[in-house]
Amino acid sequence: MSFLFKERRMFCFRIYAMNFEEHGLDFSTIDVIIIIIYFKSGFKNTLDQIRKGEIMDYTKIKGLDKKCSRFIMGTAFITDPNGPEENFRILDDMWEQGVNALDAAHSYGYPRIGSTEIALGKWWRDRGIKREDFVLTTKCAHPRYFDMKPFLMRTTVHSYDMESELHDSLTRWHTDYIDVFYLHRDDPGTTVAEIIETLNKFKKQGLVKVFGAANWQADRIKEANDYAAAHGLQGFGIVEEHYSLAEMVGDPFMMGSGSLSGPKYKDAIQYLVGEGISCASYSALSGGFCTGRFTREQFEKDPDSIPGGLKVGYCYPDNFTRMERAAELAKAKGLTVPQVCMAYTMSGNLDVMPIIGARNHEELMSTLSTLEIKLSKAECDWIDLTSDEKPF
């Protein structure tokens, strides 16, 4: 039963924390206890997959020569450059479950910009993880804000800012290359020629493997990739956008966020699929709207009880109808609303890697459980209001 020793560390009941040894129980006895729980719980399939190494699905990002886990760990919540240790334990848990990709940005960290990348650089080195074994994704070119009243900012989508921020990130991460290097925002005032030429210079120097566009419009991505193709250069291989069952009607972040959700982005998705461009989707549950906790009736009777960002971004009639249909489908399939909504993002033709923000083991395992769930096209069309024909 040697495989159970590793499973004890990963299994969601965290049996080892009960400190059986203090009660005179040896490992073989603990194995028996775990097996009992294993067969009496609802997690048999999950444990089987862990044992077989199948709990995590992997995909390939265009232009990257290593596999990337279906889920990417979001890290914006890590703001202490020295950890803290409980945040490192979340990363440890993620790593044990097969999540090998991290999403960060030059601008992450509060109140100290950059503290997130510094903490992540410390984590992977302290744990003795080989650099080639994980996918490091980070972003440059977020606008610089100087004052909100009056609103003062400047764009950083320029070759000199991109180069400066790249070297900042390399230093913070303690690495000599970035796997996926995104532009965090776009600036139509900067030509795609400058952007693509600059990124390819980084590629030629061995500093960056794949280029990504975060919060960009599809027409600008196409313009950039057309330029790259015409000049024998590498274009964007991945995008990072909001992609969710709930359509982002307003901008909940008020910072020029991009989205692929809703009917108006069908052509954009078709373009990405045709070009083999993957999507790392942030806010896949739309900031909690896709949990089903916020209802049409609540919004009508007590709108102040709903967080402001959700009201701006998602509290609209069609989105409430989507959530009502998701709840109905969840009940029919014996699932939860978040499971249905997360599964929706991974059930289409677009290669989607949701960025998850699990803060503890239970949240992580709940998210990973959606890997076993596949919605049919008819189910996706019905909950996304493309079709009114109920699929069950």
Secondary structure, DSSP 8 states (H G I E B T S, - for coil): -THHHHHHHHSTT-GGGG-GGGGT--HHHHHHHHHHHHHHSS-HHHHHHHHHT-SS-EEE-TT-SSEEESSEEE-TT--BTTB-HHHHHHHHHHHHTT--EEE--TT--SSSTTHHHHHHHHHHHHTT--GGGSEEEEEE---EEEEETTEEEE---SHHHHHHHHHHHHHHHT-S-EEEEEESS--TTS-HHHHHHHHHHHHHTTSEEEEEEES--HHHHHHHHHHHHHTT---EEEEEEE--SS---S-TTSS---B--SGGGHHHHHHHHHHT-EEEEESTTGGGGGGT-S-HHHHHH-GGGS-HHHHHHT-SHHHHHHHHHHHHHHHHHT--HHHHHHHHHTSSSS-EEEEE---SHHHHHHHHGGGG----HHHHHHHTTS--S---
